[in-house]
Amino acid sequence: MSGAPLTLGLRHNLRQFSLLVLVNAFVGAMVGMERSVLPVIAEREFQLEARFALLSFIAIFGVSKALTNYVAGRWADRYGRRPVLIAGWLVATPVPLMLMWGPSWGWLLGANLLLGVSQGLTWSTTVIMKIDLAGPERRGLAMGINECAGYLAVAGSALLTGYLASELGPRPEPFYLGVGYVLLGASLSIFVVKETQGFVAVEGRQASARHTDEVETPSAREVIALTSWREPSLSSVSQAGMVNNLNDGMAWGLFPLLFVSAGMSLSEIGALAAVYPAVWGAGQLFTGAWSDRVGRKWLIVSGMWLQALAIVVIALSATFRGFALGAGALGLGTALVYPTLLASIGDVAHPSWRASAVGVYRLWRDLGYAVGALLAGLIADQLGLLSATLSVAGLTFCSGLLVALRMRETLTSR
């Protein structure tokens, strides 16, 4: 981005946008390498029988990522996007080594703490940078492409690590992939990615030209209040995001154990762990752009309700085919919701405080990992895996109902 005037839009910024899509694929792959094997390592290598203790790695990941999401949004507004992205990759550097060679469960918990911080910095920043480049006209499409790349990478990495674990054992070979992900993602971020904060000023001037009233930038406390409870649409989006990741945390931690109890092999568990994020990732290519045409609200509602139904299907299944059907439906429901929630934040928040609003939303959203893991683990210890899974399905349905009752359509708000 030289001295030429900055122009908003995917077509004008295709090279940098595509580069950020690739970077986000490596970000997603870092999470994917855990999804099919870490619960099995916890149960077989470290003999963690209590579900509450076993799912502690997801809780630590979720809390650290959630808190870092908020910090990343504030830092991105204050210091620029690119430094935050690079910092995220530096934090990720020791993660694969700790997963490979950590001598105790505490080491793996520490790896997930660092992974959560890294994900909060890197994924948040790539989201914000793509929103900067795309402008208001194709925001849903931009978020669909971003999340598609990330979650297809999650799926591919989960499938590959599941295969390696079945052939070579759960540790250390499957995590060699992580070393490559860090090297490639960090190198691209340091040497090729360019700063996008200048696009915020361009969009801000365009917004000011459309609206003669002066826009006052809210304080950090006011952004938290608006996004969390005061503004009906923003707060509806925040709770829906939290519940969405609550059921994803359960899927990450409990589904592999549910599959083991049904007699699935490690390679079958890897395949099932890949179905959900693969459908989720690929579907967002269409659902993000679809929300640019038909609106955000009812895609969110229908997606939450489809997720609830899919979780029930998985809970009541006992075969690979049934599990795969439920996982695919869960991925489709999440594809309807995920980019649409992010696009809704961009619709409502002014460019001057949008990155901070995205950070607050992602704070609440990723706290869902911790809440889902701990809640599902606690219920599973007391009442069993089936009860835990069905309870999360009920919460997901209620979340969709709350969006239907409280959120307004945001597509036309800007």
C-alpha positions in Angstrom: 0.0 0.0 0.0 2.1 2.8 -1.4 1.4 6.5 -1.7 -1.6 5.8 -4.0 -5.0 6.7 -2.5 -6.6 3.9 -0.5 -9.8 2.5 -1.9 -12.2 0.3 0.0 -13.4 -3.0 -1.5 -12.3 -6.6 -2.1 -11.5 -6.2 -5.7 -9.2 -3.2 -5.1 -7.4 -5.0 -2.3 -7.4 -8.6 -3.5 -3.7 -9.3 -3.0 -3.6 -8.2 0.7 -7.0 -9.8 1.3 -5.9 -13.1 -0.1 -2.7 -13.0 1.9 -4.7 -12.5 5.1 -6.9 -15.4 4.1 -3.8 -17.6 3.9 -2.5 -16.3 7.2 -5.8 -17.1 8.9 -5.7 -20.6 7.5 -2.5 -21.2 9.5 -4.1 -19.6 12.5 -7.0 -22.1 12.3 -4.7 -25.0 11.7 -3.0 -24.4 15.0 -6.3 -25.1 16.8 -7.2 -28.0 14.5 -4.2 -30.1 15.4 -5.6 -30.5 18.9 -9.2 -31.3 18.2 -9.0 -35.0 17.5 -6.2 -36.1 19.8 -5.9 -34.0 22.9 -9.0 -35.4 24.7 -7.7 -38.9 24.0 -4.2 -38.0 25.3 -5.8 -36.7 28.5 -7.7 -39.9 29.0 -5.1 -42.4 27.9 -1.8 -40.9 28.8 -2.6 -38.9 31.9 -5.6 -41.0 33.1 -7.9 -38.1 33.6 -11.3 -39.8 34.2 -13.3 -36.8 35.5 -14.8 -34.9 32.5 -14.6 -31.6 34.4 -10.8 -32.0 34.8 -10.3 -33.4 31.4 -12.0 -30.4 29.7 -9.9 -27.9 31.7 -7.7 -27.4 28.6 -10.6 -26.0 26.7 -11.6 -23.7 29.6 -8.1 -22.3 29.8 -7.9 -21.8 26.1 -11.3 -20.1 26.0 -10.6 -17.7 28.9 -7.2 -16.7 27.6 -8.5 -16.2 24.1 -11.5 -14.3 25.2 -9.6 -11.8 27.3 -6.9 -11.4 24.6 -9.6 -10.7 22.0 -10.7 -7.6 23.9 -7.1 -6.5 24.3 -6.4 -7.2 20.6 -9.3 -4.9 19.6 -8.1 -2.0 21.7 -4.5 -2.4 20.7 -5.4 -2.7 17.0 -7.2 0.7 17.3 -4.3 2.3 19.3 -1.1 0.8 17.8 -2.2 -0.7 14.4 -3.2 -4.1 13.2 0.0 -5.6 12.0 2.1 -5.3 15.2 -0.7 -7.2 17.1 -0.8 -9.9 14.4 3.0 -10.4 14.6 2.9 -10.5 18.4 0.3 -13.3 18.2 2.6 -15.5 16.1 5.5 -14.9 18.5 3.4 -16.1 21.4 2.5 -19.3 19.5 6.1 -20.3 19.0 6.5 -22.6 22.0 3.0 -24.2 21.7 3.7 -27.2 19.5 6.9 -28.0 21.4 5.0 -28.1 24.7 2.3 -30.3 23.2 4.9 -32.7 21.8 7.2 -33.0 24.9 5.2 -31.7 27.9 5.9 -34.2 30.8 2.6 -33.5 32.6 -0.9 -32.4 32.0 0.0 -29.0 33.5 2.4 -28.5 30.6 -0.4 -29.1 28.1 -2.6 -26.7 30.0 0.2 -24.1 29.7 0.4 -24.7 26.0 -3.4 -24.1 25.7 -3.0 -20.8 27.7 -0.4 -19.6 25.2 -2.5 -20.9 22.3 -5.5 -19.0 23.5 -3.5 -15.7 23.7 -2.0 -16.3 20.3 -5.4 -17.0 18.7 -6.9 -14.0 20.3 -4.2 -11.8 18.8 -4.0 -13.4 15.4 -7.6 -14.3 14.5 -9.0 -11.1 15.9 -6.6 -9.0 13.9 -7.1 -10.9 10.6 -10.9 -10.3 11.1 -10.4 -6.6 11.8 -8.0 -6.2 8.8 -10.4 -7.8 6.4 -13.3 -5.6 7.6 -11.0 -2.6 7.0 -10.2 -3.7 3.4 -13.7 -4.8 2.4 -15.7 -1.7 3.3 -19.4 -1.8 4.1 -20.7 -3.3 0.8 -19.2 -6.8 1.0 -18.7 -7.2 4.7 -20.6 -10.4 5.0 -18.7 -12.0 2.1 -15.4 -10.9 3.6 -16.3 -12.5 6.9 -17.5 -15.6 5.2 -14.2 -16.0 3.3 -12.2 -15.3 6.4 -14.0 -17.9 8.6 -14.1 -20.4 5.7 -10.3 -20.3 5.5 -9.9 -20.6 9.2 -12.3 -23.5 9.8 -11.4 -25.5 6.7 -7.9 -25.3 8.1 -9.2 -26.5 11.4 -10.9 -29.4 9.7 -7.9 -30.4 7.6 -5.5 -30.2 10.5 -7.9 -32.3 12.7 -8.1 -34.9 10.0 -4.4 -35.0 9.4 -3.5 -35.2 13.1 -6.1 -37.9 13.7 -4.5 -40.0 10.9 -1.0 -39.4 12.2 -2.1 -40.4 15.7 -3.7 -43.6 14.5 -0.5 -44.5 12.6 2.3 -43.2 14.8 0.7 -42.5 18.2 -0.9 -39.4 19.8 2.5 -37.8 20.6 4.8 -36.3 19.4 4.5 -36.8 15.6 1.0 -35.2 15.1 2.3 -31.9 16.6 5.2 -31.6 14.2 2.7 -29.9 12.0 2.4 -27.0 14.4 6.1 -26.1 14.0 5.4 -25.6 10.2 2.2 -23.6 10.8 4.1 -21.2 13.2 7.0 -20.7 10.8 4.8 -20.0 7.8 2.3 -17.8 9.5 4.9 -15.7 11.3 7.0 -15.3 8.2 4.1 -14.0 6.1 2.9 -11.7 8.9 6.4 -10.2 9.4 7.6 -9.9 5.8 4.5 -9.6 3.5 1.4 -8.4 5.4 0.8 -4.6 5.3 -1.0 -2.3 7.8 -4.7 -1.7 7.1 -5.5 1.0 9.7 -5.4 3.7 7.0 -8.6 2.2 5.5 -10.5 3.1 8.7 -10.0 6.8 8.1 -11.3 6.4 4.5 -14.5 4.6 5.6 -14.9 7.1 8.5 -14.8 10.1 6.0 -17.3 8.3 3.8 -19.6 7.6 6.8 -19.3 11.3 7.9 -20.2 12.4 4.3 -23.4 10.3 4.5 -24.4 11.6 7.9 -24.1 15.2 8.7 -24.4 14.7 12.5 -21.1 14.4 14.2 -20.1 11.0 15.4 -18.7 10.9 18.9 -16.3 8.0 19.7 -17.4 6.2 22.9 -15.0 5.4 25.7 -13.7 1.8 26.3 -16.3 1.4 29.1 -19.1 2.7 26.8 -18.1 0.2 24.1 -18.2 -2.6 26.6 -21.7 -1.5 27.7 -23.1 -1.0 24.2 -21.8 -4.4 22.9 -22.6 -6.4 26.0 -26.1 -5.2 27.1 -27.1 -1.7 26.2 -27.5 -1.8 22.4 -30.1 -4.6 21.6 -28.6 -5.8 18.4 -25.0 -5.8 19.5 -25.8 -7.5 22.8 -28.0 -10.1 21.0 -25.1 -10.9 18.8 -22.7 -11.2 21.8 -24.9 -13.7 23.6 -25.5 -15.7 20.5 -21.7 -15.8 19.8 -21.1 -17.0 23.4 -23.6 -19.8 23.1 -22.3 -20.8 19.7 -18.8 -21.3 21.1 -20.3 -22.9 24.2 -21.6 -25.7 22.0 -18.3 -25.7 20.1 -16.4 -26.2 23.3 -18.6 -29.1 24.1 -18.1 -30.6 20.7 -14.3 -30.2 21.0 -14.1 -31.9 24.4 -17.0 -34.3 24.7 -17.7 -35.5 21.2 -14.4 -37.4 20.9 -15.3 -39.2 24.2 -18.8 -39.8 22.9 -17.3 -41.3 19.8 -14.9 -43.5 21.8 -17.8 -44.8 23.9 -19.5 -45.9 20.7 -16.5 -47.8 19.5 -15.0 -45.4 17.0 -11.3 -45.8 16.1 -8.8 -42.9 16.3 -8.9 -42.4 12.5 -12.8 -42.4 12.6 -12.7 -39.9 15.4 -10.4 -37.7 13.3 -12.7 -37.9 10.4 -15.7 -37.0 12.5 -13.8 -34.2 14.2 -13.1 -32.8 10.6 -16.7 -33.1 9.3 -18.1 -30.3 11.5 -15.5 -27.6 10.9 -15.2 -28.6 7.2 -19.0 -28.0 6.6 -18.8 -24.9 8.8 -15.8 -23.5 6.9 -17.0 -24.2 3.3 -20.6 -23.1 4.1 -19.5 -19.7 5.1 -18.4 -18.9 1.6 -22.1 -18.8 0.7 -23.8 -17.7 4.0 -21.6 -14.6 4.5 -22.5 -13.3 1.0 -26.1 -14.5 1.4 -26.4 -12.3 4.5 -25.4 -9.3 2.4 -28.5 -9.8 0.3 -31.2 -11.2 2.7 -30.1 -9.7 6.0 -28.5 -11.0 9.2 -31.2 -11.6 11.8 -33.0 -14.6 10.5 -29.9 -16.4 9.3 -28.6 -16.2 12.9 -31.9 -17.5 14.4 -32.3 -20.4 11.9 -28.6 -21.3 12.4 -28.8 -21.5 16.2 -31.9 -23.7 15.9 -30.3 -26.0 13.4 -27.3 -26.3 15.7 -29.6 -27.4 18.6 -31.3 -30.0 16.4 -27.9 -31.3 15.2 -26.6 -31.7 18.7 -29.7 -33.8 19.6 -29.0 -36.0 16.5 -25.4 -36.6 17.7 -26.4 -37.3 21.2 -28.9 -40.0 20.2 -26.7 -41.6 17.5 -24.5 -44.7 17.9 -23.0 -45.2 14.4 -20.5 -43.4 12.3 -23.2 -42.4 9.8 -25.4 -40.9 12.5 -22.5 -39.0 14.0 -21.4 -37.7 10.6 -25.0 -36.6 9.7 -25.2 -34.7 13.0 -21.8 -33.2 12.6 -22.6 -32.0 9.1 -25.8 -30.4 10.3 -24.0 -28.7 13.2 -21.4 -27.3 10.7 -24.2 -26.0 8.5 -26.0 -24.3 11.4 -22.7 -22.7 12.5 -22.0 -21.5 9.0 -25.3 -19.6 9.0 -24.4 -17.9 12.3 -20.6 -17.3 12.4 -19.9 -14.7 9.6 -23.3 -13.2 10.0 -22.6 -12.3 13.7 -19.3 -10.6 12.7 -21.0 -8.7 9.9 -23.7 -7.5 12.2 -21.1 -6.0 14.5 -19.6 -4.2 11.5 -23.1 -2.9 10.5 -23.8 -1.3 13.8 -20.4 -0.1 15.1 -18.9 3.1 13.6 -15.5 2.6 12.0 -13.9 4.7 14.7 -14.7 2.2 17.4 -15.5 -1.0 15.4 -12.3 -2.8 16.2 -13.0 -2.3 19.9 -16.6 -3.6 19.5 -15.3 -6.7 17.6 -12.9 -7.2 20.5 -15.7 -7.1 23.1 -17.9 -9.4 21.0 -15.1 -11.9 20.6 -14.5 -11.6 24.4 -18.0 -12.8 25.1 -18.0 -15.3 22.2 -14.8 -17.1 23.2 -15.8 -17.2 26.9 -18.3 -19.6 25.6 -15.5 -22.2 25.2 -14.8 -22.1 28.9 -18.4 -22.0 29.9 -19.3 -24.9 27.6 -16.4 -27.0 28.6 -16.9 -26.6 32.3 -20.7 -26.8 32.2 -20.7 -29.9 29.9 -17.9 -31.5 32.0 -19.8 -30.9 35.3 -23.1 -32.3 33.9 -21.3 -35.2 32.3 -19.7 -36.1 35.7 -23.0 -35.9 37.5 -25.5 -37.2 34.9 -23.5 -38.6 32.0 -22.5 -37.6 28.5 -26.0 -37.8 27.1 -27.5 -35.4 29.6 -24.6 -32.9 29.1 -25.0 -33.0 25.3 -28.8 -32.5 25.4 -28.5 -29.6 28.0 -26.2 -27.7 25.6 -28.8 -28.3 22.8 -31.5 -26.7 24.9 -29.3 -23.7 25.7 -28.6 -23.2 22.0 -32.3 -23.3 21.1 -33.0 -20.6 23.8 -30.2 -18.4 22.4 -31.8 -18.4 19.0 -35.2 -17.5 20.5 -33.6 -14.6 22.3 -32.2 -13.3 19.0 -35.6 -13.6 17.4 -37.2 -11.6 20.1 -34.6 -8.9 20.8 -32.4 -8.2 17.7 -33.4 -5.9 14.9 -32.2 -6.3 11.3 -28.8 -4.6 11.1 -28.1 -4.8 7.3 -29.7 -1.5 6.6 -28.5 0.3 9.7 -25.5 1.9 7.8 
